[in-house]
């Protein structure tokens, strides 16, 4: 008997990429896509995708996994539970954080997180280098070595006492990233404004979860965006702004991109599909929806959808930051904490794709091609993830097969370790039923078929997203030309 041409043939489905939707068979050989066409030869095994959508596995570029918060609280998920949840939601690649704390070296931090991921990860993974201690060792030695080794994105916070970098430190990080060829990702809110608002609210007894939204004024996002963009223009350093939440923030980004600033930006499902009203629930229940920045208003949702349609925002990430609704997580300060004592974050890895598919494809918000672009192709390209984010010959066989007609009423039954689903109670249309990672079926018929530790570290070469254009600002260039050692 002749050897089958392919290990797996996915037959008769409708394939979608960021540019095309078409009927075809897809042949997999080993870990990669080997053929796309009509009437492919029989594979060693076959998957009947008739009437189904065959999409690239999702790429979630913003996840907090097995991470100790700045406040010293471990989040709910291990790499095994988080990536299991990702796989059930159709996501096959994640970028989480190697989160440095003040007293720890960045090199040791990355080594520790890599060991945890190697032991537990079920999908493929990479790391953002999260810098909280930008000392000489971190800036001059560790950052350069780690970026050269393939960790080509850096995360910094412009707020929160335990992890914040000040303006000078931010410039130091950005310059080091420019020299080594990394993208700088930023949580951008004005630190002083958040502290001032939070302290005034607390002193007056306004501590219920709903006041968390009040404590993060829109101006804090807008001001920080302007300041960060000014730094990017000075140094000609590419940046990615995380979790854009306001109409005004999207406008600032649109104007900067119009000037040619090399700026990328993301938003998240909870900013598109929730408002601050989620926090205004009886008792302490609203704590489940406390995240930073907070959900905003319906007008902001529409502005963010428009920004996605126009290309001002290029990525849809989950910002998965899971804390259980008990004393180990959201209620660690007691049964009735004030908003400043509530751990910030929600689970999102598993629900990101299903709720966005329902909004974008089933309800027709932006369509199937845009769904693929924003949730898989663009994040893979911007973060230079090798072989990820699209269906093409030679790419990794990371594939999710969707039943576009399946209706699901969401419940608190996710596959992570959080114990609740912030989207519970909603009925959505469209569901990923079979998921492959590098040619291996990892989810099928509602069951996990992959082992902990079978995910693979994705190291990244420098791509267009991380390369400066060479156009330094006149002020910076003048300093260099006069002999100042700004590099």
N, C-alpha and C positions, 0 to 999 in steps of 0.2 A: 504494500500500500504506500503511495507517495506521501512524503512529509507534508503536512498542512502548510500553506503559505504563511499563515498568521497564527499566533497563539490565541488571539481572541478577535472575533469579528462582531462589531455592534451593527446590526443589520436593520435597514428599513426606517431609520429615525430621521428626524428633521434636525440638522446641525445648525448651530448659530455661532457666529463670531461677532466681533465688534463692527464688522462691515457687511456681512452677508448672512442670509438664512436660506438653506437649501436642503433638499432630500438627498441622502447619500448613505452608503455603508462606510464604516470606519474600521480599518484593520490595525491591530496592535501586534508588534513583535517585540518581545522582551519588555522593556520599560517605556518604549516610545511609540508614537503614532507612525505607522509605516505606510499607510495608504488611505486615501479618501476617494471614493468613486462609486459608480453604479455596478452592481452585480459582482462584487469582489468574490474571489474563490473562498471556499469553505475554510473556516478556522478550526483549530484544535478544540475550541469551545466557541459557542455563539450566544449572543444576547439579542433577543428580539426586541427591538425598540420601535416597532410599528405603532404609530399614533403617539409617540413620545418625543420629547425634545432632548437632544444630545448637546450638552453645553460644557464649556471648560469648567473644571473644578474652581471653586471660588478662591480668591486670594484676599485674606484679611490682614491688612498691614498695620493694625493697631490693637494689640491684645496684651493685657496684663495677666501673666500666668505664673503661678507659684512665686508670687512677688511679695516681699515685705514692704508695706507702705511707709511713707515718710513718718507716719505716726507710730510705727512699730507694730502694725497689725498685719498678719499674714492673710492674703486673700484665700478664697474658698477652694480654688482649684489647684491640683497638681498638673503637670504636663500631660499625664495620662487622662485625667478627667476632662480637662479643657479641650484637648485635641480629639478625644472621643466625641465630645459634643460638636466640635467643628465638623467632623466627618459626617455625622448624622444630619447636619445642616447643609451639606453639599460643598463644604470648604475643604480644600486639600493642601493649602499652604498658609502659614501664619507667620507674621513677624511680631515677636513679643519683645520684652525689654530685659536687658542685662542691667539691672537697676542699682547703680552705685549709691552708697550712703556715705556720709561725710568722712567717716573714719576708715573707709575701706578702699583699697586700690582698685582701679578699674580693671586691670589685668586679672586680678583674683576674682573679681565679680563675674567677669565673662566666663572664666574657667568653671566657677561654681554653677552658673546657670546652664552652661553647656553640658555638665555632668548630669544635671536633673533632666534636661531635655533628652539626652541620649538614652537615659533609662526609661522614660515614660512616653515620649511623643509618638503619636500614631499617624499624624500627617507631617509633611515636611515643614521645616521651620528655619527662621533666621532671627537675628537679634538687632535691635536698635541699641547703641551704646548710650545709656542714660547717665549723664554727667551731673553729679551733685557736689563734687569736690574738685573744682578746676584748679588744682595746685600745679606746681611746676612738673612734678612727676606725671600727673595725668595729661597735661597739655603737651609737654615736650617729648614724652617718651611713650606712655601707654596708648594715647589716642593714635599717634602715627603708626605704631606697630600694629595695633588692632585693625585699623582701617586698611593698612597694607595687606593684612592677612585675609581680608574679604568681608569685614563687618563695616559696610560702607554707608551707614546712616547713624546719625548722632541725635539724641533727644535731650533737650533742656527745658526746664520750667522757668518762667518769668515770675512765678508766684509760689506760695507755700513755704513757710519758714524752714522746714527741714530739708528742702531740695532746691530752693530758689537760687539762681545765679543773678548777680547784679549786672548792670549794663557793661561794665568793663570786663567782667568775666565772660559774659555772652560774646563780646567782641573777640576775646581770646579764643574761645571755642570755635567761633566762626572762621577766624583766620587759620587756625590749625586744620580745620576741615577743608578749607580752600587749598591749602598747601598739599594735603594728602589725598584729596579727591573724594570727599564725602558730602552727602546731603545732610543739612541740619534741619531737624524737625523740632517744632516748638509748641509748647502749651503757652499761649500768649494771652495773659490777662494782667492788668495793672495791679501789682502787689499792694501798694499803699491804699488804693481805693477799696480793694476787697477787705483789708484789715480794718479800715476806718468804718466801713458800712457794717461789718460783722460785729465790731465792738459796740457801736451805737445801738444796734438792734438788741444785742444781748443785755446791755445795761438797762434797757427799757422793758425787758421781759418778753420780747418778741422772739421766741426760741422754737416754736413749732416747725415741723419740716417745711411748711409752705414758705417760711421766711428765708430759707436757703436761696430761693430764686431772687428775692429782694436783695440779698447780700452780695449778689454778683451783678451789679448794674451793667447795662449794655455798654456804657462808656468805657468800662474796664477792658472789654474786648477790643473796642475800636481804637483806643489810645495805644494799647500794646501792639496792635497790628501796625499802626503807623510807625511806631518806634522800631519795631523789628524790620520792617521794610526799608526804613532809612539805613539801618545797619547793613542790610543785604545790598543796597545800592552802593554804599560806601566801599564795600569789600568785593563787590561782584560775586557774592557767594549764594548759590542756589539754596532755597529754603522750602520747607513744607509746613504750612500752618495746620495744626491739628484741630479737629472738632469745631469747625465754624458753626456758630449758633444763631447769629443775628443777621437781619437784612443789611444793617449798616456795615457789619464786618465783611459781608460778601461784596458790598459796593467798594470798600477800600481795596480789596483784592482785585476787583475788576479794573479799577483805575490804575493800579500798579502794573498789572499785566499789560495794560494798554500802553504804558511807558516802556515796556520791554523788560521789566524786572523778571528774573527767572524764579518765579514763585509758583509753587503747587499748593493745593489745599484740599482738605477733606471735610466731609460732614458725616453724620451718623444717622441710623434709622430713627433714634429717639428724638432727634431734632426735626425730622421730616414728618413723623407720625404721632408725636406727643406734644402737649403744651405744659406749661407750668401748673395747670389745674391738676395734673397727676399727683402733685405733692400735697394738695389740699384735701386730705381724707381724714376720717375720724381717728382720734387718738394719735398713735405714732405710726399708723399704717403707711403714711406718705414717705416714711424713711426708705422704703423699698425703691423709690424712684429718685432719690437724691444722688445726683451726679454733677460733675463740674466740667465745663460750664453747665448751668441748668437748662432745662427745656424752656422755651420762650413762648411765643404767641402764634396764633394762626397766620398772621401776616408774615411772620418770619419763615414759617413753613413754605409759603408760596414763593417768597424771595429766594429761598435756598433751592427749591425745585427749578426756578428760573435760572439760577446760577449754574446748576448742573446741566441744564439744557444748553446754555450758552458756552459752556466749557470753562467758566471761571473757577469752578470746583471740579476736580478730576477724579476723586476717589471717594468711595463709600466704604467706610470701615465700621467695625462694631464698637471700638473702645471697650472691649470686654474687660470689666473690672468687678469680679464677683465677690460679694460678701453675703454670708448667710444672714437671715433675719432672726438672729438669736445673739446670745452673749458672746459668741465667737466672732461676730461680724458687726452688723449694723447696730446692735444693742450692747456693744462691748462696754459702754460707759454706764450701763444700767437700763432698766425697763422703760424709762421715759427720758431719753437724752434730748438735749437741745440740738438744733441743727448743726452747730459747730462741732458737736461730738459724734456725729453720725458718719461712718465711713462712706466716702464718696465713690459711687460706681454701681453698675448693674451688669448682670450677665447679658451677653449679646452674641457670642460666637455661633450658637446654633440657630438663632432666630434671624440673623442678619439677612441671609438670602431668602428664606421663605416670605418674610413680611415685605421685603423689597420687591420680590417677584410679584406678589399680590398687587402692590401699588403700581409698579412700573409696567408690568406685562398684562396681568389679568384685568386691571382697572384702566390700563392704557395710558398711564401717566407719561412715560417717556419711551416705552417700547422695548422689544426684546434685544435689539442690537445695543442699545444704550445700557441696558441692564448688564449685559456681558462686559461691555467696555468698563463701566464704573466699578464693578465688583470683582473683576478678574484681570482683564487685559491691561488697563491703565496702571493699576498698582504694581503689576508684574514688570511693566516697562519702566515706570518711574523709579522703582527700587532695584531694577536690574536683576530680577530673579531669573536664573538661567532655566530655559525650557518651560516656563510657566505662563499661564494666562490666556492661552488661545489653542484652537484646534488647527494644527498644521502638521504636515509631514516633518518628522524629526523632533517635534516637541514632546515633552513628557506626556504620557497617557494619563493625565489627570482629568477625569471626566465625571460629570454628574448627569444622570438620566432622569429627566423630570416628567411627571404626569401633570400636564398643564391644566387638567380638568378636575383634579382631585381636590375636594373641599375638606378642610381640617379645622376643627374648633380647638384652639390652643388651650392648653392646660398647664398646670405646674408639674410637668413630667419631663423636664429636660434631662439630657444625659450628662450634664456637668454636676458639680457638687454644691450648687447654690441653694437649691430647695424651692425656688420660686421662679416664675416666668413673668417678666414685666409686661408681656403682651398677652397674658392669659385672658381668656374670655372672648377674644376676637376670632371670627371665622374668616379664614383666608382661602384662596384658590391657587393651587399649584404647589407641588411638593417633590423634593428630590428623593427618588426611591432606590436607585442603585448608584453607588459612588465608587470610582476607581482612583487609586493613587499609584502613579507609575506602573500602570498595567495590572495592578493587583486589586481585586474587589475587596473594599474595606467595609462597605455597608450594603446589605442586600436583604430584602424581605424583613426590614425592621430589626435586623441583627448585625452586630459587629463581627467582622471576619478577619480583622487584623490584630496583631499583637502589639502590646506596649513596647516602645523602643524601636518599632519598625520605621518610624519617620526618619528623615535624613536632614542633616544640617545643610543649608543652602549658603555657600559663600559666594560673594558677588564681585565681579570685576567692575571697574569704573565705567559707567555708561554716560550717555549724553546728559542725563538728568543731574549728574554730579559734577559736570565740568563747567567751570566759569567761562564766560565769553571772552575774557581778556580786557573788558572795558572797565577798568578801575575808575572810581570817581575822580574828578580833577584834584580834590583835596588830598586824597590818599596817594595818587600818582605823583603829585607835586612833592610830597614828603619823601617818596622813594627817590625821585630824581635829584633831590637835594642831598642825598646820601644818608637819609635817616633809615635805620635798619628796622623798618616796619614788618619785614618778613622774618 
